[in-house]
Amino acid sequence: MPEPAGYRLVRSRRRTLAVCIEGGRVTVRAPLGMPAAAIDSFLAQKKDWIEDKLRRFAAESARFAAVREGRALLDAGRERPVVYGAAADGEGEGGFFLRSPRSVRPYFEKTRCDLLPEALFAFARRAGVCPEKVAVRDFKARWGSCDAARVIKLNWRLAMLPAPLRDYVLVHELCHLRRLDHSPAFWREVERLLPDYRARRAALRAYSFLTGLYRG
């Protein structure tokens, strides 16, 4: 069980206790007057869950260490070395050769992101739907969006994902053209196109760290 110094405590005018794992750090959210003993007891009950989450975070961090540290880029799910300081942005058998980390987004948008609308419309034909517009954007914490105007926006980092996970996001947003919610009917639409969507959605969580990279 984490010791009192091993977690971040956030008190507010809430009524219940909650614990979450954010970036490998344990955060406890508690009511303003909740005694420390009650918080420690709550953490003891959640011990196995907390330890499992921390183990998973450590494993995922190790898995993508080179990407997180800026020594490699994910290219359709495959790790390829990246070297910065090149005179011009490019790539070869040895990986990527870019001017600086700021080159990652424009280089991927130039060389990879045209494939995202193409893949989206291939699924759109299968689904029998058609968006009004498709755009590639830089989202901070999500892979895509679909609004009431039937405009689908895709995170350019989708080009970094393995194709099955990229396709899950594309199908998810296309199904919002029929159901602009996450009701059971919506998930039935997703399952009709991707019967294994649950496994893909679960696997996608390991790549969520990408949405925080390549900014500025």
Buried (B, 14 or more C-beta within 10 A) or exposed (E): BBEEEEBEEEEEEEEEBEBEBEEEEBBBBBBEEBEEEEBBEBBEEBEEEBEEBBEBBEEBEEEBEBBBEEBBBBBBEEBBEBEBEBEEBEBEEEBBBBBEBEBBBEBBBEBBBEBBBEBBBEBBEEBEBEBEEBEBEEBEEEBBBBEEEBEBBBBBBBBBBBEBBBBBBBBBBBBBBEBEEEEEEBBEBBBEBBEEBEEBBEBBEBBEBBBEBBEE
